[in-house]
Amino acid sequence: MRKWLSILAVAAMTIASVGCAGNAAQKPAAEVKAEAPAAEAPKEESVPTEKIKIKFAVQADSTPALETLISSFNSAQNEYEAEIVEFTNDSGQMHDQLLTSLSSGSDEYDVMSLDVVWAGEFAAAGYIEALDMLMDEAGFNETDFNAGSMASGKYQGKQYTLPYFPDLGLLYFRTDIVSEEDAKKLESGDYTYDDFYEMAEKYSGQGGTETGYVFQSKQYEGLTCNASEFTNSYTNLKSGLETMKKFVESKAVPADILNYDEGATDTSFTQGKSVFSRNWPYQYGLIKGETSKVKPDQISIAPLPTGNVVGGWLLSMNKNSKSPEGAWAFMSFVAGQEGQKINSTQGGYLPGFNALLNDEEIKKANELLNFPGFQKALQSTISRPVSAEYAKVSDTVQVNVHKYLSGSQDIDTTVKTLEEALKQ
């Protein structure tokens, strides 16, 4: 105690000798702190974090859908900002531009829109990322999406793409000519090519028509699509091609059917010359046009017997993307329910997410979805060959199937040649 008193006395003498220490120096410490608190450290201003750019390589879109997709994604979260890198609508030119970029190891695109027939080539080259684990983590199942689109993006057992928007082959038929019983059978999809062959022959020439059935069998890409449908994605090569030839040689098709492409097909049907037509959804727009002699209330739509070949576009991720997390966030948004609904309602595109097929807003935007047979067709889509060398495979299919259909090559040679090509 005496020691502490001595210390306090010395301290008091020291304070007194300071002179002008001010009033604060003479007050208890507690009072000093209350009156003149220590200066606080300046607060750091919050600097907005710059969003990570996600570049989307995509063909030009004349509808509001693409811009709406981008703005909706960007406003839905604070981490990423998608940007459009717009390509020409010339798919061949886009294909070559993408290959030039990707083959150099470039990361200038994070997400890319691919034609359905490119996926095998891009996957085989190692340019795009497999999505299986990402899908599992996101809770996506393969069956959530359009079957043909998913099959088009599956290479060597791995899934490399999700649907951007599908297209598909369809069977159009005249309801004012075909019986109600046969119409129901067609719309249900519960029929075979043999059943259909009998219908094509039965109704040929009725109602002012000239022929029963028209489809694409000219030597070009359309023949690959039709051969895919007759053979159920080349799983039934011999029997499917024999059935195809049966139609070609029938009086139920035009004599020059081997020269028919989409244009010849839709002209025949819209001008009332054929009862049945295999074509794409665009033909419905022509039927609604002023020059069509066949009106919408005279037709219906059905799935084809062994599946409807898919067209359209897919979404893929650049394997060299600097932000694979952001690329996946964008892809899963566009391919998921919200993105697909925007694409369908704003752009009139078909949804690749199956849960949306009966969405009333989407059905209002695309009246084809109101046809039960169209709905059935969308759920029974199939792919063309998925190959690292699709162009080469398709050329082989076109040349050899056309030779067989025209009678210049036998079935066994055709099948053997196609089997070898399909292994590529």
C-alpha positions in Angstrom: 0.0 0.0 0.0 2.8 2.4 0.9 4.4 1.6 -2.5 1.2 2.5 -4.4 0.9 5.8 -2.4 4.5 6.7 -3.3 3.8 6.1 -7.0 0.6 8.2 -7.0 2.4 11.1 -5.3 5.2 11.1 -7.9 2.5 11.0 -10.6 0.7 14.0 -9.1 4.0 16.0 -9.0 4.7 15.2 -12.7 1.2 16.4 -13.8 1.6 19.7 -11.9 5.0 20.3 -13.6 3.6 20.0 -17.1 2.0 23.4 -17.0 -0.6 23.9 -19.8 -1.8 20.2 -20.1 -5.4 21.5 -20.3 -8.4 20.7 -18.2 -8.7 17.3 -19.5 -5.4 16.3 -18.0 -6.7 17.1 -14.6 -9.9 15.0 -14.9 -10.3 11.3 -14.1 -9.7 9.0 -17.1 -13.3 8.0 -17.3 -14.4 11.5 -17.8 -11.7 12.2 -20.4 -12.8 9.2 -22.5 -16.5 10.3 -22.3 -15.7 13.8 -23.5 -13.1 13.1 -26.1 -13.3 9.6 -27.5 -10.5 8.3 -29.6 -10.8 8.8 -33.3 -12.5 5.8 -35.1 -10.8 4.2 -38.0 -12.5 5.4 -41.2 -15.0 2.9 -42.6 -14.1 1.1 -45.8 -16.5 2.0 -48.7 -18.1 -1.1 -50.2 -16.9 -1.5 -53.7 -19.3 -3.3 -56.0 -17.9 -6.6 -57.2 -17.7 -6.8 -61.0 -19.7 -9.6 -62.4 -17.9 -12.5 -64.2 -18.7 -12.3 -68.0 -20.2 -15.4 -69.6 -20.0 -15.2 -73.4 -22.7 -17.1 -75.3 -21.9 -17.9 -79.0 -25.3 -18.1 -80.7 -26.9 -17.7 -84.1 -28.9 -14.5 -84.7 -32.4 -14.4 -83.3 -35.1 -12.1 -84.9 -37.4 -12.7 -81.9 -37.2 -11.0 -78.5 -36.4 -14.4 -76.9 -32.6 -14.2 -76.8 -32.4 -10.7 -75.3 -35.1 -11.6 -72.7 -33.1 -14.8 -71.8 -30.0 -12.8 -71.3 -31.6 -10.0 -69.2 -33.6 -12.4 -67.1 -30.5 -14.4 -66.3 -28.4 -11.3 -65.5 -31.0 -9.9 -63.2 -31.6 -13.2 -61.4 -28.2 -13.3 -59.7 -25.2 -11.0 -58.8 -22.3 -13.2 -59.8 -22.4 -13.6 -63.6 -23.3 -11.5 -66.6 -24.1 -13.2 -69.8 -23.2 -11.5 -73.1 -24.3 -12.5 -76.6 -21.7 -13.2 -79.3 -24.0 -13.2 -82.3 -23.2 -15.4 -85.4 -24.7 -15.5 -88.8 -27.7 -17.8 -89.4 -25.5 -19.7 -92.0 -24.9 -22.8 -89.9 -22.0 -24.0 -92.0 -20.2 -20.7 -91.5 -20.9 -20.8 -87.8 -19.6 -24.3 -87.6 -16.3 -23.4 -89.2 -15.9 -20.3 -87.1 -16.4 -22.2 -83.9 -14.0 -24.9 -84.9 -11.3 -22.4 -85.8 -11.7 -20.8 -82.3 -11.9 -24.1 -80.3 -9.1 -25.9 -82.1 -6.8 -23.1 -81.0 -7.7 -23.7 -77.4 -9.5 -20.3 -77.2 -11.7 -19.4 -74.2 -13.5 -16.6 -76.1 -16.8 -18.4 -75.8 -18.1 -20.0 -72.6 -21.4 -21.4 -73.8 -22.1 -22.3 -77.4 -25.2 -23.1 -79.4 -24.6 -26.1 -81.6 -26.6 -27.6 -84.5 -27.8 -31.1 -83.3 -25.5 -32.9 -85.7 -22.3 -31.2 -84.4 -22.2 -32.5 -80.9 -20.4 -35.8 -81.7 -17.7 -34.0 -83.6 -17.1 -31.4 -80.9 -17.1 -34.0 -78.1 -14.7 -36.3 -79.9 -12.3 -33.5 -80.5 -12.4 -32.6 -76.7 -13.8 -29.1 -77.3 -16.8 -29.4 -75.1 -17.3 -30.5 -71.5 -19.3 -33.6 -70.4 -22.2 -32.5 -68.2 -23.2 -35.7 -66.4 -21.9 -34.8 -63.0 -23.2 -31.2 -63.3 -26.6 -32.5 -64.1 -26.6 -34.9 -61.1 -25.6 -32.0 -58.8 -28.4 -29.8 -60.2 -31.0 -32.6 -59.9 -31.5 -32.8 -63.7 -32.6 -36.2 -65.1 -32.1 -37.1 -68.8 -35.8 -37.7 -69.0 -36.6 -34.1 -68.0 -35.5 -33.1 -71.6 -36.5 -33.8 -75.2 -35.3 -37.3 -75.9 -34.0 -36.8 -79.4 -32.1 -33.6 -78.4 -30.5 -35.5 -75.5 -29.6 -38.4 -77.7 -28.0 -36.0 -80.2 -25.7 -34.8 -77.5 -24.7 -38.1 -76.1 -21.3 -39.4 -77.3 -19.6 -42.6 -76.1 -22.0 -42.8 -73.1 -21.5 -39.3 -71.9 -23.9 -36.3 -72.1 -22.3 -33.2 -73.6 -25.3 -31.0 -74.4 -28.7 -29.8 -73.2 -31.6 -28.7 -75.5 -31.7 -25.1 -76.6 -34.8 -25.7 -78.8 -35.8 -28.8 -80.7 -37.3 -29.2 -84.1 -38.7 -32.5 -85.4 -40.2 -34.4 -88.3 -43.9 -34.9 -88.4 -46.7 -36.7 -90.2 -49.4 -34.3 -91.6 -52.6 -35.8 -92.8 -56.0 -34.7 -94.3 -58.8 -35.2 -91.7 -61.4 -34.5 -94.4 -60.2 -37.6 -96.2 -58.9 -40.0 -93.6 -61.5 -41.8 -91.5 -62.0 -40.8 -87.9 -60.9 -44.3 -86.8 -57.7 -44.1 -88.8 -57.1 -40.5 -87.6 -57.2 -41.6 -84.0 -54.9 -44.5 -84.7 -52.4 -42.2 -86.3 -52.5 -39.5 -83.6 -52.0 -42.1 -80.9 -48.8 -43.3 -82.5 -49.9 -46.9 -82.1 -49.4 -48.0 -85.6 -46.6 -49.5 -87.8 -45.2 -48.5 -91.2 -47.1 -51.5 -92.6 -50.4 -50.0 -91.2 -49.5 -46.6 -92.7 -48.6 -48.1 -96.1 -52.1 -49.6 -96.3 -53.6 -46.2 -95.4 -51.4 -44.4 -98.0 -52.6 -46.8 -100.7 -56.3 -46.7 -99.5 -56.6 -42.9 -99.5 -54.4 -42.1 -102.5 -56.5 -40.2 -105.1 -59.4 -39.4 -102.7 -60.7 -35.9 -102.1 -59.1 -34.6 -105.3 -55.6 -35.7 -104.4 -53.1 -37.2 -106.8 -51.1 -39.3 -104.5 -51.1 -40.8 -101.0 -47.8 -39.9 -99.3 -44.9 -37.5 -99.9 -41.6 -37.4 -98.0 -37.9 -36.4 -98.6 -35.9 -39.0 -100.5 -33.7 -36.9 -102.7 -29.9 -37.4 -102.2 -29.3 -34.7 -99.5 -29.5 -34.3 -95.7 -33.3 -34.8 -95.8 -32.7 -38.4 -96.9 -30.5 -39.0 -93.9 -33.4 -37.7 -91.7 -36.0 -39.9 -93.3 -33.7 -43.0 -93.3 -33.2 -42.3 -89.6 -37.0 -42.5 -89.1 -37.6 -45.6 -91.2 -34.8 -47.5 -89.4 -35.4 -46.1 -85.9 -32.0 -44.4 -85.7 -30.4 -47.1 -87.7 -31.2 -49.8 -85.2 -33.3 -51.7 -87.7 -31.3 -51.1 -90.8 -32.3 -53.8 -93.2 -36.0 -54.0 -92.4 -36.3 -50.2 -92.2 -34.7 -49.6 -95.6 -36.8 -52.4 -97.2 -39.9 -50.7 -95.8 -38.7 -47.4 -97.2 -38.2 -48.9 -100.6 -41.7 -50.4 -100.4 -43.1 -46.9 -100.2 -40.8 -45.6 -103.0 -42.0 -48.4 -105.4 -45.7 -47.9 -104.4 -48.3 -46.2 -106.6 -49.2 -44.3 -103.4 -46.2 -41.9 -103.9 -45.3 -39.7 -106.8 -43.3 -41.3 -109.6 -40.5 -38.9 -109.0 -40.4 -39.2 -105.2 -36.6 -39.8 -105.3 -36.3 -36.1 -106.3 -38.4 -34.8 -103.4 -37.0 -32.4 -100.9 -38.9 -30.3 -98.3 -40.1 -27.8 -100.9 -41.5 -30.3 -103.2 -43.2 -32.0 -100.2 -44.9 -29.0 -98.8 -46.0 -27.8 -102.3 -47.7 -31.2 -102.9 -49.5 -31.1 -99.6 -50.5 -27.5 -99.4 -51.8 -27.6 -103.0 -54.1 -30.5 -102.1 -52.2 -33.1 -104.2 -51.3 -35.5 -101.4 -53.1 -37.0 -98.4 -50.1 -37.5 -96.1 -46.9 -35.5 -95.8 -43.7 -36.0 -93.8 -42.3 -32.6 -93.0 -41.1 -30.2 -90.3 -43.3 -27.8 -88.2 -42.7 -24.9 -90.6 -45.2 -26.6 -93.0 -48.0 -25.7 -90.7 -47.3 -22.0 -91.2 -47.6 -22.6 -95.0 -50.9 -24.3 -94.5 -52.1 -21.2 -92.6 -51.0 -19.0 -95.5 -53.3 -17.5 -98.2 -51.9 -19.5 -101.0 -52.5 -22.9 -99.4 -55.5 -24.8 -100.9 -55.6 -26.9 -97.7 -56.8 -25.1 -94.6 -55.8 -25.7 -91.0 -59.2 -27.2 -90.1 -58.6 -29.9 -92.8 -55.5 -31.3 -91.3 -54.1 -33.0 -88.2 -50.6 -34.1 -87.1 -49.3 -37.5 -85.9 -46.0 -39.0 -84.7 -44.2 -41.3 -87.2 -44.3 -45.0 -86.4 -40.8 -45.5 -85.1 -39.8 -42.0 -84.0 -39.5 -38.5 -85.2 -36.0 -37.3 -86.1 -35.0 -34.2 -84.2 -33.5 -31.0 -85.5 -32.9 -27.7 -83.8 -30.1 -26.5 -81.6 -28.2 -27.6 -78.4 -26.3 -25.9 -75.6 -22.7 -26.8 -74.9 -19.9 -25.7 -72.6 -16.4 -24.8 -73.9 -13.9 -27.1 -72.1 -11.5 -24.1 -71.9 -14.0 -21.7 -70.3 -12.3 -19.7 -67.5 -15.6 -19.8 -65.6 -17.1 -23.3 -65.9 -19.3 -22.5 -62.9 -20.8 -19.5 -64.6 -21.1 -21.3 -67.9 -23.1 -24.1 -66.2 -25.2 -21.5 -64.3 -26.2 -19.9 -67.6 -26.7 -23.2 -69.5 -28.9 -24.7 -66.7 -31.0 -21.5 -66.7 -31.6 -21.5 -70.4 -32.3 -25.2 -70.6 -34.4 -25.3 -67.4 -38.0 -24.4 -67.0 -37.6 -20.6 -66.7 -35.4 -20.3 -69.7 -37.3 -22.6 -71.9 -40.6 -20.9 -71.1 -39.0 -17.5 -72.1 -37.8 -19.1 -75.3 -41.2 -20.6 -76.1 -43.4 -17.7 -75.2 -41.1 -14.9 -76.5 -39.7 -16.7 -79.5 -42.3 -19.3 -80.4 -39.7 -22.0 -80.1 -40.6 -25.5 -79.0 -39.7 -26.3 -75.4 -36.9 -28.8 -74.8 -38.0 -29.2 -71.2 -40.8 -31.8 -71.1 -42.7 -30.4 -68.1 -43.6 -27.4 -70.2 -45.4 -29.2 -73.0 -48.8 -28.6 -71.5 -48.1 -25.1 -70.1 -51.1 -22.9 -71.2 -49.0 -19.9 -72.0 -46.7 -21.9 -74.2 -49.5 -23.7 -76.0 -51.0 -20.2 -76.7 -47.7 -19.1 -78.2 -47.3 -22.3 -80.3 -50.6 -23.7 -81.5 -49.0 -26.9 -82.8 -48.8 -28.0 -79.1 -52.6 -28.2 -79.1 -52.5 -31.2 -81.5 -52.4 -34.4 -79.4 -50.4 -36.1 -82.2 -47.8 -33.3 -82.1 -47.4 -33.7 -78.3 -46.9 -37.4 -78.9 -44.3 -36.7 -81.6 -42.4 -34.4 -79.3 -42.1 -37.2 -76.8 -40.9 -39.8 -79.3 -38.0 -38.0 -80.9 -34.9 -39.7 -82.1 -31.5 -38.6 -83.3 -29.5 -38.8 -86.5 -26.1 -40.6 -86.2 -24.0 -39.1 -83.5 -20.5 -39.2 -84.9 -17.1 -37.6 -84.8 -17.3 -37.3 -88.5 -21.0 -36.6 -89.1 -20.7 -34.9 -92.5 -18.9 -37.9 -93.8 -21.3 -40.4 -92.3 -24.3 -38.5 -93.6 -22.9 -38.3 -97.1 -22.4 -42.1 -97.0 -26.0 -42.6 -95.9 -27.4 -40.3 -98.6 -25.4 -41.9 -101.4 -26.0 -45.5 -100.5 -29.6 -45.3 -99.5 -30.4 -43.4 -102.7 -28.6 -46.1 -104.7 -30.6 -48.8 -103.0 -34.0 -46.9 -103.4 -33.3 -46.3 -107.1 -32.4 -50.0 -107.7 -28.7 -49.6 -108.5 -27.5 -51.3 -105.3 -28.7 -54.3 -103.4 -29.8 -54.3 -99.8 -26.9 -56.3 -98.3 -24.3 -54.1 -99.8 -26.2 -51.0 -98.6 -26.5 -52.3 -95.1 -22.8 -53.4 -94.9 -21.6 -50.0 -96.1 -23.8 -48.1 -93.7 -22.8 -50.3 -90.7 -19.2 -49.5 -91.4 -19.9 -45.8 -91.7 -21.9 -45.7 -88.5 -19.0 -47.0 -86.5 -17.1 -43.8 -87.1 
